[in-house]
Protein backbone atom coordinates (compact mmCIF):
# COMPACT_ATOMS: atom_id res chain seq x y z
CA UNK A 1 0.00 0.00 0.00
CA UNK A 2 1.67 3.21 -1.14
CA UNK A 3 1.78 6.35 0.96
CA UNK A 4 2.31 9.94 -0.07
CA UNK A 5 3.76 11.11 3.24
CA UNK A 6 5.65 9.16 5.90
CA UNK A 7 5.13 10.13 9.53
CA UNK A 8 7.10 8.83 12.52
CA UNK A 9 5.71 8.92 16.06
CA UNK A 10 8.41 9.73 18.64
CA UNK A 11 8.07 10.23 22.37
CA UNK A 12 8.90 9.15 25.88
CA UNK A 13 7.48 5.88 27.21
CA UNK A 14 3.98 6.19 28.69
CA UNK A 15 2.98 9.32 26.80
CA UNK A 16 0.15 7.63 24.89
CA UNK A 17 2.19 7.23 21.72
CA UNK A 18 0.96 3.73 20.89
CA UNK A 19 -2.61 4.76 21.72
CA UNK A 20 -2.28 7.63 19.26
CA UNK A 21 -0.91 5.22 16.66
CA UNK A 22 -3.97 2.99 17.08
CA UNK A 23 -6.35 5.96 16.84
CA UNK A 24 -4.68 7.24 13.66
CA UNK A 25 -4.45 3.89 11.89
CA UNK A 26 -7.40 1.89 13.28
CA UNK A 27 -7.32 -1.64 11.92
CA UNK A 28 -5.20 -0.53 8.98
CA UNK A 29 -1.87 -1.57 10.52
CA UNK A 30 0.67 -4.36 10.60
CA UNK A 31 3.26 -5.57 13.10
CA UNK A 32 6.76 -6.79 12.25
CA UNK A 33 10.21 -6.51 13.78
CA UNK A 34 13.08 -4.10 13.41
CA UNK A 35 16.27 -5.89 12.28
CA UNK A 36 18.43 -7.14 15.14
CA UNK A 37 16.04 -6.36 18.01
CA UNK A 38 12.96 -7.91 19.57
CA UNK A 39 10.84 -4.76 19.69
CA UNK A 40 7.75 -4.70 17.49
CA UNK A 41 7.73 -2.55 14.38
CA UNK A 42 4.22 -1.16 14.02
CA UNK A 43 3.23 0.58 10.82
CA UNK A 44 -0.13 1.64 9.50
CA UNK A 45 -1.96 4.10 7.29
CA UNK A 46 -4.42 6.92 7.78
CA UNK A 47 -6.34 9.02 5.29
CA UNK A 48 -5.90 12.78 5.22
CA UNK A 49 -8.60 15.26 4.30
CA UNK A 50 -6.93 16.17 1.00
CA UNK A 51 -7.14 12.54 -0.16
CA UNK A 52 -3.54 11.61 0.55
CA UNK A 53 -2.55 8.57 2.58
CA UNK A 54 -0.04 8.93 5.39
CA UNK A 55 2.07 5.99 6.49
CA UNK A 56 2.53 6.06 10.27
CA UNK A 57 5.37 4.27 12.07
CA UNK A 58 5.37 3.93 15.85
CA UNK A 59 9.03 4.18 16.86
CA UNK A 60 10.15 2.74 20.23
CA UNK A 61 9.64 5.00 23.23
CA UNK A 62 12.77 6.86 24.29
CA UNK A 63 13.72 9.69 26.62
CA UNK A 64 16.58 10.83 24.39
CA UNK A 65 18.19 10.19 21.02
CA UNK A 66 21.15 8.86 23.00
CA UNK A 67 20.12 5.22 23.37
CA UNK A 68 20.33 3.21 26.57
CA UNK A 69 19.27 0.02 24.75
CA UNK A 70 19.30 -1.49 21.26
CA UNK A 71 15.58 -0.80 21.05
CA UNK A 72 16.12 2.91 21.63
CA UNK A 73 18.95 3.01 19.08
CA UNK A 74 16.34 2.35 16.39
CA UNK A 75 14.92 5.85 16.77
CA UNK A 76 17.98 7.78 15.65
CA UNK A 77 18.86 5.14 13.06
CA UNK A 78 15.48 5.58 11.32
CA UNK A 79 15.58 9.39 11.59
CA UNK A 80 19.15 9.59 10.30
CA UNK A 81 19.13 7.04 7.48
CA UNK A 82 17.60 8.63 4.41
CA UNK A 83 17.72 5.28 2.61
CA UNK A 84 15.61 3.57 5.31
CA UNK A 85 12.16 2.73 3.97
CA UNK A 86 10.65 4.25 7.11
CA UNK A 87 12.65 7.49 7.08
CA UNK A 88 9.97 10.10 7.76
CA UNK A 89 8.97 13.23 5.93
CA UNK A 90 7.53 14.44 9.23
CA UNK A 91 7.87 13.57 12.92
CA UNK A 92 5.06 13.85 15.45
CA UNK A 93 6.57 14.16 18.91
CA UNK A 94 3.93 13.23 21.47
CA UNK A 95 4.21 14.93 24.85
CA UNK A 96 2.66 14.29 28.25
CA UNK A 97 1.35 17.80 28.91
CA UNK A 98 1.73 17.29 32.66
CA UNK A 99 5.48 16.60 32.34
CA UNK A 100 6.69 18.91 29.60
CA UNK A 101 10.18 19.46 30.96
CA UNK A 102 11.21 15.82 30.60
CA UNK A 103 9.23 15.24 27.42
CA UNK A 104 10.59 18.25 25.53
CA UNK A 105 14.17 16.98 25.69
CA UNK A 106 13.73 14.49 22.85
CA UNK A 107 11.77 17.12 20.90
CA UNK A 108 14.73 19.52 20.98
CA UNK A 109 17.00 16.77 19.65
CA UNK A 110 14.66 15.83 16.80
CA UNK A 111 14.14 19.52 16.03
CA UNK A 112 17.88 20.08 15.67
CA UNK A 113 18.05 17.32 13.03
CA UNK A 114 15.86 19.69 10.97
CA UNK A 115 13.15 17.20 10.19
CA UNK A 116 9.71 18.88 10.10
CA UNK A 117 7.98 18.39 13.47
CA UNK A 118 4.49 18.59 14.92
CA UNK A 119 4.00 18.47 18.69
CA UNK A 120 0.99 16.48 19.91
CA UNK A 121 0.18 17.72 23.40
CA UNK A 122 -1.44 14.70 25.05
CA UNK A 123 -2.96 14.27 28.53
CA UNK A 124 -4.11 17.88 28.83
CA UNK A 125 -6.61 16.74 31.48
CA UNK A 126 -3.74 15.61 33.72
CA UNK A 127 -2.01 18.95 33.22
CA UNK A 128 -5.18 20.77 34.25
CA UNK A 129 -5.55 18.60 37.36
CA UNK A 130 -1.94 19.43 38.24
CA UNK A 131 -2.80 23.13 38.10
CA UNK A 132 -0.95 23.78 34.85
CA UNK A 133 -2.15 26.32 32.32
CA UNK A 134 -0.32 25.93 29.00
CA UNK A 135 -0.38 28.75 26.48
CA UNK A 136 -0.47 26.50 23.42
CA UNK A 137 -0.30 29.31 20.86
CA UNK A 138 2.70 30.93 22.54
CA UNK A 139 4.44 27.56 22.88
CA UNK A 140 3.95 26.99 19.15
CA UNK A 141 5.23 30.48 18.33
CA UNK A 142 8.35 30.17 20.48
CA UNK A 143 9.27 26.72 19.15
CA UNK A 144 8.32 27.47 15.56
CA UNK A 145 6.27 24.28 15.13
CA UNK A 146 2.56 23.38 15.20
CA UNK A 147 1.37 22.34 18.68
CA UNK A 148 -1.89 20.37 18.74
CA UNK A 149 -3.65 19.53 22.02
CA UNK A 150 -5.07 15.99 21.89
CA UNK A 151 -6.42 13.21 24.04
CA UNK A 152 -5.26 9.96 22.49
CA UNK A 153 -7.32 7.94 24.97
CA UNK A 154 -10.54 9.82 24.14
CA UNK A 155 -9.63 10.29 20.44
CA UNK A 156 -9.99 14.06 20.84
CA UNK A 157 -8.04 16.52 18.70
CA UNK A 158 -7.29 13.86 16.07
CA UNK A 159 -8.96 15.78 13.23
CA UNK A 160 -6.85 18.84 14.08
CA UNK A 161 -3.73 16.67 14.20
CA UNK A 162 -4.50 15.20 10.77
CA UNK A 163 -5.01 18.73 9.45
CA UNK A 164 -1.60 19.68 10.83
CA UNK A 165 -0.11 16.70 8.97
CA UNK A 166 -2.00 17.79 5.88
CA UNK A 167 -0.50 21.27 5.90
CA UNK A 168 2.94 20.36 7.19
CA UNK A 169 5.79 21.96 5.32
CA UNK A 170 8.31 19.82 3.47
CA UNK A 171 11.09 21.77 5.18
CA UNK A 172 11.73 22.34 8.87
CA UNK A 173 10.54 25.62 10.35
CA UNK A 174 11.60 25.04 13.97
CA UNK A 175 14.08 27.33 15.64
CA UNK A 176 17.53 26.12 16.68
CA UNK A 177 17.30 25.05 20.30
CA UNK A 178 20.98 25.23 21.34
CA UNK A 179 24.35 26.15 19.83
CA UNK A 180 25.47 22.76 18.51
CA UNK A 181 28.73 24.01 17.05
CA UNK A 182 30.21 24.97 20.41
CA UNK A 183 29.98 21.37 21.68
CA UNK A 184 32.76 20.07 19.41
CA UNK A 185 33.47 22.61 16.64
CA UNK A 186 36.47 21.01 14.91
CA UNK A 187 35.04 17.48 15.06
CA UNK A 188 31.63 18.55 13.76
CA UNK A 189 33.21 20.48 10.89
CA UNK A 190 35.43 17.54 9.93
CA UNK A 191 32.61 14.98 10.02
CA UNK A 192 30.39 17.25 7.93
CA UNK A 193 33.13 17.47 5.33
CA UNK A 194 34.13 13.79 5.40
CA UNK A 195 30.63 12.26 5.44
CA UNK A 196 29.07 15.00 3.27
CA UNK A 197 26.31 16.06 5.65
CA UNK A 198 25.01 19.60 6.08
CA UNK A 199 23.48 19.34 9.54
CA UNK A 200 25.74 19.94 12.54
CA UNK A 201 23.64 17.96 15.01
CA UNK A 202 23.50 15.03 12.62
CA UNK A 203 27.31 15.15 12.43
CA UNK A 204 27.59 15.26 16.23
CA UNK A 205 25.24 12.30 16.57
CA UNK A 206 27.41 10.34 14.14
CA UNK A 207 30.34 10.95 16.48
CA UNK A 208 28.35 9.58 19.41
CA UNK A 209 26.64 6.65 17.71
CA UNK A 210 28.56 5.70 14.57
CA UNK A 211 29.40 2.14 15.65
CA UNK A 212 25.70 1.33 16.09
CA UNK A 213 24.50 2.75 12.76
CA UNK A 214 24.10 0.09 10.05
CA UNK A 215 23.95 2.61 7.20
CA UNK A 216 27.55 3.77 7.70
CA UNK A 217 30.27 1.94 5.78
CA UNK A 218 33.27 0.42 7.62
CA UNK A 219 35.42 3.13 6.04
CA UNK A 220 33.14 5.87 7.37
CA UNK A 221 33.11 4.29 10.82
CA UNK A 222 36.89 4.10 10.91
CA UNK A 223 37.25 7.69 9.73
CA UNK A 224 34.87 9.01 12.39
CA UNK A 225 36.74 7.00 15.02
CA UNK A 226 40.03 8.53 13.86
CA UNK A 227 38.57 12.03 14.01
CA UNK A 228 37.31 11.43 17.55
CA UNK A 229 40.82 10.48 18.62
CA UNK A 230 42.37 13.38 16.73
CA UNK A 231 40.17 15.91 18.52
CA UNK A 232 40.12 14.09 21.90
CA UNK A 233 36.34 13.79 21.78
CA UNK A 234 34.72 12.64 25.03
CA UNK A 235 31.22 11.38 24.22
CA UNK A 236 29.78 11.28 27.74
CA UNK A 237 31.08 14.73 28.62
CA UNK A 238 29.65 16.14 25.39
CA UNK A 239 26.27 14.52 26.06
CA UNK A 240 26.18 15.96 29.57
CA UNK A 241 27.02 19.47 28.34
CA UNK A 242 24.40 19.20 25.61
CA UNK A 243 21.71 17.96 28.00
CA UNK A 244 22.31 20.85 30.41
CA UNK A 245 22.04 23.34 27.52
CA UNK A 246 18.82 21.72 26.34
CA UNK A 247 17.21 21.88 29.78
CA UNK A 248 18.21 25.54 30.07
CA UNK A 249 16.43 26.16 26.76
CA UNK A 250 13.39 24.16 27.91
CA UNK A 251 13.21 26.00 31.24
CA UNK A 252 13.17 29.34 29.42
CA UNK A 253 10.37 28.15 27.14
CA UNK A 254 8.28 26.80 30.02
CA UNK A 255 8.79 29.93 32.10
CA UNK A 256 7.09 31.94 29.36
CA UNK A 257 4.39 29.46 28.34
CA UNK A 258 3.27 27.52 31.43
CA UNK A 259 1.63 28.88 34.56
CA UNK A 260 1.21 26.75 37.66
CA UNK A 261 -1.32 27.97 40.19
CA UNK A 262 0.55 26.36 43.08
CA UNK A 263 3.92 28.12 43.37
CA UNK A 264 5.49 25.37 45.48
CA UNK A 265 4.41 22.70 43.01
CA UNK A 266 5.98 24.76 40.23
CA UNK A 267 9.29 24.80 42.05
CA UNK A 268 9.18 21.04 42.46
CA UNK A 269 8.12 20.41 38.85
CA UNK A 270 10.72 22.52 37.08
CA UNK A 271 13.63 22.26 39.48
CA UNK A 272 13.48 18.81 40.96
CA UNK A 273 12.24 16.57 38.17
ChimeraX attribute file (.defattr): number of C-alpha atoms within 10 A of each C-alpha:
attribute: neighborCount
match mode: 1-to-1
recipient: residues
	/A:1	6
	/A:2	8
	/A:3	15
	/A:4	10
	/A:5	18
	/A:6	19
	/A:7	24
	/A:8	24
	/A:9	23
	/A:10	26
	/A:11	30
	/A:12	22
	/A:13	16
	/A:14	12
	/A:15	23
	/A:16	20
	/A:17	26
	/A:18	22
	/A:19	16
	/A:20	23
	/A:21	23
	/A:22	21
	/A:23	17
	/A:24	24
	/A:25	19
	/A:26	12
	/A:27	11
	/A:28	11
	/A:29	17
	/A:30	13
	/A:31	10
	/A:32	11
	/A:33	11
	/A:34	14
	/A:35	9
	/A:36	9
	/A:37	14
	/A:38	11
	/A:39	16
	/A:40	15
	/A:41	16
	/A:42	19
	/A:43	21
	/A:44	22
	/A:45	24
	/A:46	20
	/A:47	15
	/A:48	16
	/A:49	12
	/A:50	9
	/A:51	9
	/A:52	13
	/A:53	18
	/A:54	22
	/A:55	23
	/A:56	27
	/A:57	25
	/A:58	23
	/A:59	27
	/A:60	21
	/A:61	20
	/A:62	22
	/A:63	18
	/A:64	23
	/A:65	21
	/A:66	17
	/A:67	16
	/A:68	11
	/A:69	10
	/A:70	13
	/A:71	18
	/A:72	20
	/A:73	20
	/A:74	24
	/A:75	24
	/A:76	22
	/A:77	19
	/A:78	19
	/A:79	22
	/A:80	19
	/A:81	16
	/A:82	13
	/A:83	9
	/A:84	12
	/A:85	9
	/A:86	18
	/A:87	18
	/A:88	23
	/A:89	20
	/A:90	23
	/A:91	24
	/A:92	26
	/A:93	25
	/A:94	31
	/A:95	30
	/A:96	24
	/A:97	24
	/A:98	24
	/A:99	18
	/A:100	19
	/A:101	19
	/A:102	19
	/A:103	23
	/A:104	27
	/A:105	21
	/A:106	22
	/A:107	25
	/A:108	23
	/A:109	23
	/A:110	24
	/A:111	25
	/A:112	22
	/A:113	19
	/A:114	17
	/A:115	19
	/A:116	23
	/A:117	27
	/A:118	25
	/A:119	24
	/A:120	27
	/A:121	23
	/A:122	25
	/A:123	22
	/A:124	19
	/A:125	14
	/A:126	14
	/A:127	18
	/A:128	14
	/A:129	10
	/A:130	16
	/A:131	17
	/A:132	21
	/A:133	17
	/A:134	21
	/A:135	13
	/A:136	16
	/A:137	12
	/A:138	15
	/A:139	18
	/A:140	17
	/A:141	13
	/A:142	14
	/A:143	18
	/A:144	17
	/A:145	19
	/A:146	22
	/A:147	23
	/A:148	21
	/A:149	20
	/A:150	25
	/A:151	18
	/A:152	24
	/A:153	13
	/A:154	12
	/A:155	14
	/A:156	14
	/A:157	17
	/A:158	19
	/A:159	14
	/A:160	13
	/A:161	20
	/A:162	18
	/A:163	15
	/A:164	19
	/A:165	22
	/A:166	18
	/A:167	9
	/A:168	18
	/A:169	13
	/A:170	11
	/A:171	12
	/A:172	18
	/A:173	17
	/A:174	21
	/A:175	15
	/A:176	15
	/A:177	18
	/A:178	19
	/A:179	13
	/A:180	19
	/A:181	14
	/A:182	10
	/A:183	18
	/A:184	18
	/A:185	13
	/A:186	16
	/A:187	23
	/A:188	25
	/A:189	17
	/A:190	16
	/A:191	23
	/A:192	19
	/A:193	12
	/A:194	14
	/A:195	15
	/A:196	10
	/A:197	13
	/A:198	12
	/A:199	15
	/A:200	21
	/A:201	23
	/A:202	23
	/A:203	25
	/A:204	24
	/A:205	19
	/A:206	24
	/A:207	22
	/A:208	20
	/A:209	17
	/A:210	21
	/A:211	16
	/A:212	15
	/A:213	17
	/A:214	11
	/A:215	16
	/A:216	15
	/A:217	12
	/A:218	12
	/A:219	9
	/A:220	17
	/A:221	21
	/A:222	14
	/A:223	15
	/A:224	23
	/A:225	17
	/A:226	12
	/A:227	19
	/A:228	21
	/A:229	12
	/A:230	11
	/A:231	13
	/A:232	11
	/A:233	18
	/A:234	13
	/A:235	14
	/A:236	10
	/A:237	11
	/A:238	14
	/A:239	16
	/A:240	11
	/A:241	11
	/A:242	18
	/A:243	16
	/A:244	11
	/A:245	16
	/A:246	20
	/A:247	19
	/A:248	13
	/A:249	16
	/A:250	20
	/A:251	17
	/A:252	11
	/A:253	16
	/A:254	17
	/A:255	11
	/A:256	13
	/A:257	17
	/A:258	17
	/A:259	15
	/A:260	18
	/A:261	12
	/A:262	11
	/A:263	11
	/A:264	9
	/A:265	14
	/A:266	17
	/A:267	12
	/A:268	10
	/A:269	16
	/A:270	17
	/A:271	10
	/A:272	7
	/A:273	9
